[in-house]
Amino acid sequence: MQSFWLHMSGTPVSAPTWAVEAGRRSYVVLNAWEGELRAKLKAVDPDVRVYVYKDLSSTRSYACRDGVDDEHLPAGVGYCRADRDHPEWFLLDRNGRRMEYSGYSGHWQMDVGNPEYQREWAANVIASSTASGFDGVFMDNALFPCDAYHPGVCPAKYPTDAAMQDAYLSMLSNTRDEFVASGLKTVANLSNARLHAGMWDAYTEHLDGGFDEWWLAFDDTNLLPEYDEGWSRQVAEIASNEARGKITWVQPHFTPGQDRPFRYALASYLMANGGRAAIAELHRTDGYGDPSPWHAEYDWDLGAPAGPYRSVARNVFQRDFACGTVLVNANPTGSRAVTVRLSTRQLDERNAVVKSVSLPGTTGSVLRKPC
């Protein structure tokens, strides 16, 4: 199993924290100005892959001071530069006004479908990221709906979801060769891809991987069951990426110590993980400071999977491993428990020996057996 750490809030990181996390996280995402922390992580473990945060979709006016853009930007194009030389790169609403993200002051939406913006964004990001020694780029906000960040209001240039998606596909495909040539890996935030059929695969075709920011657990009790846009579509994100040799990061949301959402998310992740996917929870929206809790289960070795997961009852799934079994009941919360009988005795999460497991709706279990 793999886990990641998104450290994007700019909070200080103590030496004990970065020393420990470098050795156990597969991926870490930092801000562009945290090159010193990148070096410390790499010194502890050269194999940890450190990505830099860059927003695909906005430029930030708060990173422009006295007419000069900051040296290290959270975006690919500086606000001062765009405002002065390329005002046409700002997306406008139907009244000709620039579009600021609702709830995120100083984030101004840019025209990702503009070829000149695409070229400058990629050139700036590649130059700064390689100079700072990052392994890859975390591209935030690869959006699907045209009214993302301003509900009910779409840009005049992209008045439909399809038009907006075509603009992002243009951005990703037109910059792909440059990122490959640079050696930088790319993972984009594809939040809510499950609501747009086929778009996870369409976007990741031009990326090295995808991040699902809201994966299966939306809080301690709001857990995504199986339906047309539900459990199987999110699990398929991992399966599709594994089949194509791509990275997947999945992020359930729940508070520390909540076993039910954790086990539901972890077991679901294991249904499709083939070695390239990573999981880490978040306890509050945008709480990208301290690393998420490390779970003992992350160190369990279940051995090689015997094959893909299979259905053992309606919306109840099982995947067998050489050294364990993973079970998920993806029926709605509150639905009756389903008992799954095991072929051999195994240890549950509490180290109890079991021959069967009773799973209510939206629960999961990870079991171990001797290899």
Beta strands, then each sheet from edge to edge (+ up, - down):
strand 1: 4-6
strand 2: 27-30
strand 3: 49-55
strand 4: 58-60
strand 5: 64-65
strand 6: 68-69
strand 7: 107-109
strand 8: 136-140
strand 9: 185-189
strand 10: 209-212
strand 11: 247-250
strand 12: 277-279
strand 13: 310-313
strand 14: 316-321
strand 15: 324-329
strand 16: 338-347
strand 17: 353-359
strand 18: 363-368
sheet 1: 1+ 2+ 3+ 8+ 9+ 10+ 11+ 12+
sheet 2: 4+ 7-
sheet 3: 5+ 6-
sheet 4: 13+ 14- 15+ 18-
sheet 5: 16+ 17-
end
